[in-house]
Amino acid sequence: MKIDQFLKHHGIAGNPFSEEDAQTDTVFKRACIETIHHPAWDKFFGSPADPSTALVFGEKGSGKTALRLQATSEFEAYNAAHPDARVFVISYDDFNPFLDHFRDANRSRDGGGGLESWKLQDHMDAIMALGVTQLVDALSGDRVDLTALSLDERRDLLLLAAVYDQSTREPIEKRWSRLRRRSGFRPLWSRRDLQVGFGTTLAVILLIALFPAVRSMTVLPWLLVPIVLGWLYWGWRLFRAEWHARSIRKAVRVLSRDNAALRWELLWFQPSELGGQPLPSTSRGGGEERYELLRKFQGVLEKLGYAGIVVLVDRVDEPQMIEGDPRKMRALIWPLLDHKFLRHKGIGFKLLLPIELAYYLEKEDKEFYDRARPDKLNLVKPLRWTGPSLYDLAGDRLRACAALSKQDGRVSDVSTNGNGAADGPRLRQIIDEAVPDESLKDALGNLRTPRQLFKFLHRLLEEHCHRHTEDAPRWTIDPDTFRTTYSAHLRELDAFDRGYGHG
């Protein structure tokens, strides 16, 4: 007997429980992402009109990534309905590039990559890099009118792009030059250093052309003096730009910027402009200049129709340098738990963290709590699923597959559970009535997470089909199959909890 045959009998096309990761789960993305939410969804998501911060702790497979994908989908829908007050969403879920650059900058050789020196400024630089790169991509792809920005805001946009743009699609210099031309910021003919240099050189050339007497070898070498003096200003500006580029490169440890490209971009700003800008620097303590750059970024976004920013933090345990080690995760994430940053006006952070970090949170001292203020962060600890909620989730998945099968025309006759055709199939229909409702829900509750639920139900369907043939099919799962499969799965889950097996 085949699983597909068993499911089609109940009006279901495709296995609702074959996928375990929300990022590759077709059923979730097509039919569940907008309709099926965890009970803590409202506390986590908040209001897009006024982005808030939420701190969620959940074990592996509890649905953290699903929450992130659902939040992204909801914000996209909100932006489509509110084009003048959109939410700028930054997905901070791939830490590998930033950690690799950080390790190289620190010249660290230990396995931890020097994470004990990771600071809040590094998180802010990484988030700004993601946001600025995303914004420049949008401005490059769409013919966005940059004339709505004031001259100062166009300068801020170009300064942010010079420091934080990390696109690998094309050379950074090309992207920056295109953005400068489209913004109309300081055309080539307005560069005073080039005006002085080229003007002096042209004057000397004209002098030589008009007065043959100065072409003698006794006079001609002296004409190099005004040319050199004319280019001294350009040389001084080049030196200043090189100094700023090296200082920025050293201060921003999580990014890799080419000094030559950065120096060329900084040459377009007047010395007075660079002198008054909050450029990242190792000479300043506390990273206060990052807050100023963040406010500049918010000002540019506001003029472009974005009323707020949301940062989605996920997959903290996946980077290669972290290796799932709770101590390394703590070293990486704890600097981010800063009340001043997390409560910054106009920004909401959605932190989806592994449950292992909840242990460290409980052990922290008063100084940490005064700095982080977790009581103001919409704390969800843990992301909990009960037996009834997992039972409902399984039913939602079955009905979602039934609905998709009708849309695709693969199944024409969808069975019902006796409550009306609109209800669709339920988990109770595929498991024999000899397994009581309460026992079924209690058993599912012991699985704790959707991932373990899907693993168990897929295994249960597989075991049931192995026990029956196509000639003598059975359309409900008997209690013996349920009991033996459930016991085996619980043993493996227990081994995984103790650090053995793959879970």
LOTISE-43609 format. One record per residue (C-alpha): residue in three letters; x, y, z. Coordinates in steps of 0.25 Angstrom, whole numbers, m for minus. Layout:
// LOTISE-43609
{ALA,{X,Y,Z}},
...
***
This chain:
// LOTISE-43609
{MET,{0,0,0}},
{LYS,{5,14,m4}},
{ILE,{4,27,5}},
{ASP,{m1,34,m7}},
{GLN,{m12,24,m9}},
{PHE,{m16,25,6}},
{LEU,{m16,40,5}},
{LYS,{m24,41,m8}},
{HIS,{m35,32,m1}},
{HIS,{m37,44,9}},
{GLY,{m37,54,m2}},
{ILE,{m22,59,0}},
{ALA,{m12,60,m11}},
{GLY,{2,61,m6}},
{ASN,{8,57,8}},
{PRO,{5,69,17}},
{PHE,{16,64,27}},
{SER,{28,61,18}},
{GLU,{35,74,20}},
{GLU,{41,78,33}},
{ASP,{47,92,30}},
{ALA,{38,104,27}},
{GLN,{48,110,17}},
{THR,{45,98,7}},
{ASP,{31,95,12}},
{THR,{22,96,m1}},
{VAL,{9,94,7}},
{PHE,{13,104,17}},
{LYS,{17,115,7}},
{ARG,{5,112,m2}},
{ALA,{m7,110,7}},
{CYS,{m3,112,22}},
{ILE,{6,124,23}},
{GLU,{m6,134,23}},
{THR,{m16,126,31}},
{ILE,{m9,117,41}},
{HIS,{m2,125,53}},
{HIS,{3,121,66}},
{PRO,{m5,126,78}},
{ALA,{6,136,82}},
{TRP,{6,142,68}},
{ASP,{m1,155,71}},
{LYS,{9,157,83}},
{PHE,{21,154,73}},
{PHE,{16,162,61}},
{GLY,{10,175,67}},
{SER,{5,186,58}},
{PRO,{12,189,45}},
{ALA,{8,204,47}},
{ASP,{17,205,60}},
{PRO,{28,194,59}},
{SER,{30,187,73}},
{THR,{41,178,78}},
{ALA,{38,164,82}},
{LEU,{48,153,88}},
{VAL,{44,139,85}},
{PHE,{51,126,91}},
{GLY,{48,113,84}},
{GLU,{54,100,82}},
{LYS,{58,94,69}},
{GLY,{46,91,60}},
{SER,{36,100,69}},
{GLY,{33,109,57}},
{LYS,{43,121,59}},
{THR,{46,121,44}},
{ALA,{31,120,41}},
{LEU,{29,132,49}},
{ARG,{39,140,41}},
{LEU,{34,136,28}},
{GLN,{19,139,32}},
{ALA,{24,153,37}},
{THR,{31,156,24}},
{SER,{18,152,16}},
{GLU,{9,160,25}},
{PHE,{19,172,24}},
{GLU,{18,171,9}},
{ALA,{3,171,9}},
{TYR,{3,183,18}},
{ASN,{13,190,9}},
{ALA,{4,188,m3}},
{ALA,{m8,194,4}},
{HIS,{0,206,10}},
{PRO,{10,210,m1}},
{ASP,{12,224,6}},
{ALA,{15,218,20}},
{ARG,{22,205,17}},
{VAL,{31,196,26}},
{PHE,{45,194,22}},
{VAL,{48,179,26}},
{ILE,{63,175,28}},
{SER,{65,160,30}},
{TYR,{77,158,39}},
{ASP,{78,143,38}},
{ASP,{91,140,31}},
{PHE,{102,143,40}},
{ASN,{113,135,33}},
{PRO,{119,146,24}},
{PHE,{119,156,36}},
{LEU,{126,146,45}},
{ASP,{136,142,34}},
{HIS,{140,157,32}},
{PHE,{140,159,47}},
{ARG,{150,147,49}},
{ASP,{159,152,38}},
{ALA,{159,166,44}},
{ASN,{163,161,58}},
{ARG,{173,151,52}},
{SER,{167,141,61}},
{ARG,{172,127,61}},
{ASP,{163,120,72}},
{GLY,{151,112,69}},
{GLY,{142,123,75}},
{GLY,{147,134,65}},
{GLY,{149,144,76}},
{LEU,{134,145,79}},
{GLU,{137,150,93}},
{SER,{141,164,86}},
{TRP,{128,164,78}},
{LYS,{121,177,81}},
{LEU,{107,184,79}},
{GLN,{114,193,68}},
{ASP,{117,180,60}},
{HIS,{102,177,60}},
{MET,{99,191,56}},
{ASP,{109,191,45}},
{ALA,{103,177,40}},
{ILE,{89,182,40}},
{MET,{92,195,33}},
{ALA,{100,188,23}},
{LEU,{88,179,20}},
{GLY,{78,191,20}},
{VAL,{87,200,11}},
{THR,{90,189,1}},
{GLN,{75,186,0}},
{LEU,{71,200,m2}},
{VAL,{82,203,m12}},
{ASP,{77,190,m20}},
{ALA,{63,196,m19}},
{LEU,{68,209,m24}},
{SER,{76,203,m35}},
{GLY,{65,194,m40}},
{ASP,{53,203,m40}},
{ARG,{53,217,m46}},
{VAL,{51,224,m32}},
{ASP,{50,239,m32}},
{LEU,{62,244,m23}},
{THR,{58,258,m25}},
{ALA,{49,257,m13}},
{LEU,{61,256,m5}},
{SER,{68,269,0}},
{LEU,{82,272,m4}},
{ASP,{86,267,10}},
{GLU,{78,255,10}},
{ARG,{85,251,m4}},
{ARG,{98,253,2}},
{ASP,{94,244,14}},
{LEU,{89,234,4}},
{LEU,{102,234,m3}},
{LEU,{111,234,10}},
{LEU,{103,222,15}},
{ALA,{105,215,2}},
{ALA,{120,218,2}},
{VAL,{121,212,16}},
{TYR,{111,200,16}},
{ASP,{108,196,2}},
{GLN,{112,181,1}},
{SER,{106,176,m12}},
{THR,{113,166,m20}},
{ARG,{104,167,m33}},
{GLU,{113,178,m39}},
{PRO,{125,186,m35}},
{ILE,{122,195,m24}},
{GLU,{129,207,m31}},
{LYS,{119,205,m43}},
{ARG,{107,205,m33}},
{TRP,{111,217,m25}},
{SER,{114,225,m38}},
{ARG,{101,222,m44}},
{LEU,{94,226,m31}},
{ARG,{102,239,m30}},
{ARG,{98,242,m44}},
{ARG,{83,239,m42}},
{SER,{83,247,m29}},
{GLY,{89,259,m36}},
{PHE,{99,260,m25}},
{ARG,{111,269,m28}},
{PRO,{114,267,m43}},
{LEU,{128,265,m48}},
{TRP,{130,279,m52}},
{SER,{127,284,m38}},
{ARG,{139,277,m32}},
{ARG,{147,289,m27}},
{ASP,{160,281,m25}},
{LEU,{159,276,m40}},
{GLN,{156,291,m44}},
{VAL,{168,296,m38}},
{GLY,{177,285,m43}},
{PHE,{172,285,m57}},
{GLY,{171,300,m57}},
{THR,{185,302,m53}},
{THR,{190,292,m63}},
{LEU,{182,297,m75}},
{ALA,{187,311,m72}},
{VAL,{201,307,m72}},
{ILE,{199,300,m86}},
{LEU,{192,312,m91}},
{LEU,{204,320,m87}},
{ILE,{214,311,m94}},
{ALA,{205,311,m106}},
{LEU,{204,326,m107}},
{PHE,{218,331,m103}},
{PRO,{229,323,m110}},
{ALA,{239,330,m101}},
{VAL,{235,322,m89}},
{ARG,{239,309,m97}},
{SER,{253,310,m94}},
{MET,{259,300,m85}},
{THR,{263,310,m75}},
{VAL,{249,315,m73}},
{LEU,{241,302,m76}},
{PRO,{244,294,m63}},
{TRP,{240,306,m54}},
{LEU,{226,305,m61}},
{LEU,{224,291,m53}},
{VAL,{224,299,m40}},
{PRO,{210,305,m42}},
{ILE,{205,291,m48}},
{VAL,{210,284,m35}},
{LEU,{204,295,m26}},
{GLY,{191,294,m34}},
{TRP,{190,279,m31}},
{LEU,{194,281,m16}},
{TYR,{180,283,m12}},
{TRP,{175,270,m19}},
{GLY,{187,263,m13}},
{TRP,{183,267,1}},
{ARG,{169,263,m1}},
{LEU,{174,249,m6}},
{PHE,{182,248,6}},
{ARG,{170,251,15}},
{ALA,{161,242,7}},
{GLU,{171,231,9}},
{TRP,{172,233,24}},
{HIS,{157,233,25}},
{ALA,{156,220,17}},
{ARG,{166,213,26}},
{SER,{159,218,38}},
{ILE,{146,213,34}},
{ARG,{151,200,29}},
{LYS,{158,197,42}},
{ALA,{146,201,50}},
{VAL,{135,193,42}},
{ARG,{140,179,46}},
{VAL,{129,171,40}},
{LEU,{130,177,26}},
{SER,{140,176,15}},
{ARG,{142,189,7}},
{ASP,{152,192,m3}},
{ASN,{160,204,2}},
{ALA,{163,209,m13}},
{ALA,{148,209,m16}},
{LEU,{144,215,m3}},
{ARG,{155,226,m4}},
{TRP,{150,229,m18}},
{GLU,{135,231,m13}},
{LEU,{139,239,m1}},
{LEU,{147,249,m11}},
{TRP,{133,254,m15}},
{PHE,{130,260,m2}},
{GLN,{135,273,2}},
{PRO,{145,273,14}},
{SER,{135,281,23}},
{GLU,{125,270,20}},
{LEU,{133,259,24}},
{GLY,{139,266,36}},
{GLY,{125,268,42}},
{GLN,{120,254,38}},
{PRO,{118,242,48}},
{LEU,{128,233,41}},
{PRO,{131,220,48}},
{SER,{144,221,55}},
{THR,{152,213,65}},
{SER,{156,226,73}},
{ARG,{142,228,78}},
{GLY,{136,219,89}},
{GLY,{122,214,90}},
{GLY,{119,214,76}},
{GLU,{110,227,77}},
{GLU,{113,230,62}},
{ARG,{105,218,58}},
{TYR,{93,223,64}},
{GLU,{95,236,56}},
{LEU,{97,228,43}},
{LEU,{84,220,47}},
{ARG,{76,233,48}},
{LYS,{81,237,35}},
{PHE,{77,224,29}},
{GLN,{63,226,35}},
{GLY,{62,240,30}},
{VAL,{65,235,16}},
{LEU,{55,224,17}},
{GLU,{44,233,22}},
{LYS,{45,242,10}},
{LEU,{44,230,1}},
{GLY,{31,225,7}},
{TYR,{36,216,19}},
{ALA,{30,220,32}},
{GLY,{37,209,40}},
{ILE,{48,198,40}},
{VAL,{47,184,45}},
{VAL,{59,175,47}},
{LEU,{56,160,47}},
{VAL,{67,152,54}},
{ASP,{67,137,52}},
{ARG,{76,125,50}},
{VAL,{86,129,61}},
{ASP,{90,114,63}},
{GLU,{94,112,49}},
{PRO,{106,119,46}},
{GLN,{119,111,44}},
{MET,{126,118,54}},
{ILE,{115,116,64}},
{GLU,{114,101,62}},
{GLY,{101,101,71}},
{ASP,{109,104,83}},
{PRO,{100,112,93}},
{ARG,{112,119,99}},
{LYS,{116,124,85}},
{MET,{102,128,82}},
{ARG,{102,136,95}},
{ALA,{114,143,92}},
{LEU,{108,147,78}},
{ILE,{94,151,83}},
{TRP,{96,157,97}},
{PRO,{102,170,92}},
{LEU,{90,172,83}},
{LEU,{81,172,96}},
{ASP,{83,186,98}},
{HIS,{71,194,103}},
{LYS,{75,207,96}},
{PHE,{77,200,83}},
{LEU,{65,191,83}},
{ARG,{56,202,87}},
{HIS,{61,212,77}},
{LYS,{49,220,71}},
{GLY,{44,215,58}},
{ILE,{50,201,59}},
{GLY,{45,188,63}},
{PHE,{53,176,65}},
{LYS,{48,162,64}},
{LEU,{58,153,71}},
{LEU,{55,138,69}},
{LEU,{66,131,78}},
{PRO,{69,116,82}},
{ILE,{63,112,95}},
{GLU,{77,109,100}},
{LEU,{79,124,102}},
{ALA,{67,125,111}},
{TYR,{76,118,122}},
{TYR,{86,128,121}},
{LEU,{76,139,122}},
{GLU,{71,134,135}},
{LYS,{85,134,141}},
{GLU,{88,148,137}},
{ASP,{90,159,148}},
{LYS,{83,172,151}},
{GLU,{93,180,143}},
{PHE,{89,172,130}},
{TYR,{74,173,133}},
{ASP,{76,188,134}},
{ARG,{83,189,121}},
{ALA,{74,179,113}},
{ARG,{61,181,120}},
{PRO,{54,168,115}},
{ASP,{42,172,122}},
{LYS,{39,182,111}},
{LEU,{42,173,99}},
{ASN,{29,165,98}},
{LEU,{36,153,103}},
{VAL,{31,139,98}},
{LYS,{38,128,106}},
{PRO,{37,118,101}},
{LEU,{30,117,88}},
{ARG,{20,106,93}},
{TRP,{11,96,86}},
{THR,{1,88,94}},
{GLY,{m6,75,89}},
{PRO,{m19,81,85}},
{SER,{m11,92,77}},
{LEU,{m2,82,70}},
{TYR,{m15,74,67}},
{ASP,{m21,86,61}},
{LEU,{m8,89,53}},
{ALA,{m8,74,47}},
{GLY,{m23,76,43}},
{ASP,{m20,90,37}},
{ARG,{m9,83,28}},
{LEU,{m18,72,24}},
{ARG,{m29,82,19}},
{ALA,{m18,91,13}},
{CYS,{m14,79,4}},
{ALA,{m28,76,1}},
{ALA,{m31,90,m3}},
{LEU,{m18,90,m12}},
{SER,{m22,77,m18}},
{LYS,{m36,83,m22}},
{GLN,{m29,96,m28}},
{ASP,{m19,87,m36}},
{GLY,{m30,78,m41}},
{ARG,{m23,66,m36}},
{VAL,{m34,61,m27}},
{SER,{m49,63,m31}},
{ASP,{m56,56,m19}},
{VAL,{m51,61,m5}},
{SER,{m56,53,6}},
{THR,{m63,60,18}},
{ASN,{m63,57,33}},
{GLY,{m78,58,34}},
{ASN,{m78,73,38}},
{GLY,{m80,78,24}},
{ALA,{m72,78,11}},
{ALA,{m65,91,15}},
{ASP,{m58,85,27}},
{GLY,{m49,75,19}},
{PRO,{m41,64,25}},
{ARG,{m37,64,39}},
{LEU,{m26,56,47}},
{ARG,{m37,48,54}},
{GLN,{m42,42,41}},
{ILE,{m29,35,38}},
{ILE,{m26,29,52}},
{ASP,{m35,18,57}},
{GLU,{m46,22,67}},
{ALA,{m40,12,76}},
{VAL,{m29,22,80}},
{PRO,{m37,32,89}},
{ASP,{m37,47,86}},
{GLU,{m31,50,99}},
{SER,{m20,40,97}},
{LEU,{m17,45,83}},
{LYS,{m16,59,88}},
{ASP,{m7,55,100}},
{ALA,{2,47,91}},
{LEU,{3,59,81}},
{GLY,{6,68,93}},
{ASN,{18,60,97}},
{LEU,{24,63,83}},
{ARG,{25,78,87}},
{THR,{28,84,73}},
{PRO,{22,84,59}},
{ARG,{35,78,54}},
{GLN,{34,66,63}},
{LEU,{19,65,60}},
{PHE,{22,64,45}},
{LYS,{33,54,46}},
{PHE,{24,45,55}},
{LEU,{12,46,46}},
{HIS,{20,44,33}},
{ARG,{26,31,40}},
{LEU,{13,27,45}},
{LEU,{7,28,31}},
{GLU,{19,20,25}},
{GLU,{18,9,36}},
{HIS,{3,7,33}},
{CYS,{5,6,18}},
{HIS,{16,m4,20}},
{ARG,{6,m13,28}},
{HIS,{m4,m13,17}},
{THR,{m5,m17,3}},
{GLU,{m13,m10,m9}},
{ASP,{m22,m22,m10}},
{ALA,{m26,m22,5}},
{PRO,{m24,m7,8}},
{ARG,{m28,m1,22}},
{TRP,{m32,13,22}},
{THR,{m30,16,37}},
{ILE,{m18,14,45}},
{ASP,{m20,4,56}},
{PRO,{m16,5,70}},
{ASP,{m4,m5,70}},
{THR,{2,3,59}},
{PHE,{0,16,66}},
{ARG,{6,11,79}},
{THR,{18,4,74}},
{THR,{22,16,64}},
{TYR,{19,26,75}},
{SER,{28,18,85}},
{ALA,{40,17,75}},
{HIS,{39,32,72}},
{LEU,{39,36,87}},
{ARG,{51,28,89}},
{GLU,{58,35,78}},
{LEU,{53,48,83}},
{ASP,{58,45,97}},
{ALA,{72,41,91}},
{PHE,{73,54,83}},
{ASP,{69,62,96}},
{ARG,{81,56,103}},
{GLY,{90,59,92}},
{TYR,{90,46,84}},
{GLY,{84,44,70}},
{HIS,{80,54,59}},
{GLY,{66,57,65}},
***
